[in-house]
Amino acid sequence: MKVAILDDYQNVALQLADWSGVRRHAEITVFNDHVADASAVVERLQPFDAICVMRERTPLTREILRQLPNLKLIASTGLRNASINSQTATDLGIAVTATGYDSAPTIEFTWSLILASMRGIDREAASLKAGGWQTSLGANLRGKSLGVVGLGNIGREVARIGLAFGMKVIAWSQNLTEEKSSAAGATLVDKQTLFREADIVTVHLVLSSRTKGLIGAPEFALMKPTAKLVNTSRGPIVDEAALVEALQARRIAGAAVDVFDVEPLPPDHPFRKLKNVLATPHIGYVTEDLYRTFYGDAAASIAKWLEASAASA
């Protein structure tokens, strides 16, 4: 049996979990690089009986899965993975397993971005390392308005922390109710009011056909010229081209983004150059604690599948 671990960028998968149950029955290959082209993905994965995927880093489409006759198990990290064509996997007899999850890393990281953006921490740190000193003025959070788009498990906690900073918290999403908003300490407003009044807009929605492109040029036109957008959810929820245009024209003060339409982010992308953008490489969930859960659960599910396969052979 052959098992592949994909997109282990930090080369930590084998260190953070017990893979001995897998090694008893299979040879493990770890890939630290990312392959984007579909034909290259197929070529790489054809020999493997089972693969461990990290979140949505490598999409497993219908076309790709149909070209992997050896594949019988996909061990996906996280509770769900929208980049796997689950129906095709079922049709082909490929089992798909999930792992435990914890929202705390993303909640904490959202506030890392908010604080860093409001105080210009990235610019000031870069100035210091380059031999400089203070270059800009930061802004307080207390008294500002935090607009939370989506009050689910993550958005609800982000809102609660905003209250602790002394912010006014307003919220909106397509199905948000007064009851749920009040329970999170937020005031329910309509979409236009949120973008018009918020000093910081932070996005916490699940990507779907309903939410793709939900925030675009009309919303940026409503925002204050001093306001900032934060996105630690999924890139396509925000119209990326419209955001770039708003930032280049200085229609909004800035953005802090951890997620993108194409990942890894292309080398020539404007987000890598714009001075009013704080961009990070989708690390909102990347902590040792959560990786131990991800890889530990994935290793256990692969080992269980291998044991069952060996017993039935």
C-alpha positions, -999 to 999 in steps of 0.1 A, spaced: 0 0 0 11 36 -7 0 66 13 7 103 3 6 133 26 1 164 4 10 201 8 29 197 41 45 231 36 63 231 69 74 194 67 59 187 101 32 160 95 54 130 105 65 148 136 31 159 150 13 126 149 18 88 155 20 72 120 32 38 132 -2 23 125 1 35 90 37 24 85 28 -12 95 9 -16 63 20 11 40 48 32 26 44 70 33 55 97 9 54 133 21 51 162 -4 62 196 9 55 215 -24 23 224 -40 12 212 -75 -16 233 -91 -19 219 -126 -46 192 -128 -25 169 -150 5 172 -126 -18 164 -97 -30 132 -114 6 122 -124 17 127 -88 -12 108 -71 -17 79 -95 5 54 -75 -13 60 -42 -40 40 -24 -47 67 2 -39 104 5 -40 129 34 -50 164 22 -45 196 42 -78 215 40 -85 228 5 -49 232 -7 -52 206 -34 -87 205 -50 -98 170 -59 -122 175 -88 -143 150 -107 -118 150 -135 -89 144 -112 -106 116 -92 -117 97 -123 -80 94 -133 -69 79 -100 -79 42 -102 -57 32 -72 -72 57 -48 -95 43 -22 -92 67 7 -90 105 11 -82 116 47 -91 152 48 -82 176 76 -110 197 91 -148 190 94 -156 196 58 -137 201 25 -155 219 -3 -126 213 -27 -133 175 -28 -160 163 -52 -177 141 -26 -203 127 -50 -176 116 -75 -157 100 -46 -188 81 -35 -195 70 -71 -160 57 -75 -159 39 -41 -134 63 -25 -140 68 12 -136 103 26 -128 109 63 -127 142 83 -109 152 115 -115 173 146 -113 211 143 -109 241 166 -119 277 156 -96 293 182 -66 297 159 -86 316 133 -104 337 159 -71 347 175 -55 353 141 -83 376 130 -75 399 159 -38 396 151 -46 411 116 -69 437 130 -44 449 156 -15 448 132 -34 467 105 -47 494 128 -13 500 144 8 495 112 29 468 130 41 453 97 54 487 84 70 497 116 87 464 121 101 466 85 112 501 91 131 491 123 148 462 106 158 485 77 175 509 102 146 533 105 123 544 133 87 555 136 70 562 103 32 564 108 4 569 133 -18 541 145 -54 541 155 -74 531 186 -100 503 186 -120 517 215 -150 537 203 -147 524 167 -174 503 149 -166 467 141 -188 453 113 -190 415 115 -202 398 83 -214 364 96 -220 355 133 -212 317 132 -187 300 155 -159 323 145 -178 356 139 -196 353 172 -163 351 191 -147 378 171 -176 400 180 -173 392 217 -136 402 216 -145 435 199 -168 443 228 -139 437 252 -119 463 233 -147 488 238 -159 487 202 -194 491 189 -202 458 172 -227 456 143 -235 425 123 -251 413 91 -255 381 71 -282 368 49 -299 347 76 -289 365 107 -317 371 132 -321 397 160 -319 369 186 -286 355 174 -271 390 169 -281 401 204 -267 369 219 -233 378 205 -236 414 218 -240 428 183 -266 451 168 -282 436 137 -282 461 108 -288 457 70 -259 451 46 -256 487 34 -256 501 70 -228 478 80 -205 488 52 -214 525 56 -208 526 94 -181 501 102 -145 513 107 -134 477 104 -153 451 83 -144 415 91 -157 385 71 -167 352 87 -189 333 62 -187 298 46 -180 300 9 -209 289 -12 -228 299 -43 -247 324 -22 -216 340 -7 -192 340 -36 -186 377 -46 -209 388 -18 -186 418 -11 -176 439 -41 -175 473 -57 -209 485 -43 -199 476 -8 -165 493 -11 -182 524 -24 -202 526 8 -172 522 31 -156 552 49 -123 562 33 -107 555 67 -122 520 70 -104 487 65 -115 452 54 -103 420 71 -108 386 55 -97 354 72 -126 333 58 -123 325 20 -109 346 -8 -138 344 -33 -163 358 -8 -147 391 -17 -145 403 -53 -107 404 -54 -104 426 -85 -128 451 -70 -109 451 -37 -76 457 -55 -92 486 -74 -106 502 -42 -72 499 -25 -53 513 -55 -77 542 -57 -75 547 -19 -113 545 -17 -108 525 16 -78 529 39 -66 493 37 -71 456 39 -57 427 59 -62 394 40 -52 359 47 -71 342 19 -71 346 -18 -88 335 -51 -57 315 -61 -35 299 -35 -5 300 -32 -7 337 -42 9 343 -76 43 361 -74 30 391 -94 -2 397 -75 -9 433 -65 -14 422 -29 23 416 -27 31 452 -36 3 475 -23 14 494 7 -21 496 22 -24 458 23 -13 434 50 -13 400 34 -4 367 50 -2 332 34 -34 316 47 -21 309 81 -52 316 101 -56 280 111 -19 271 111 -9 263 147 9 234 162 -20 226 184 -45 223 155 -20 205 133 -16 179 160 -54 173 158 -54 173 120 -26 149 115 -33 128 145 -69 122 134 -59 117 98 -32 91 107 -57 72 129 -83 71 101 -58 59 76 -44 32 100 -80 20 107 -87 18 69 -54 -1 63 -62 -26 91 -96 -33 76 -81 -37 42 -55 -61 54 -81 -81 73 -103 -85 43 -74 -93 19 
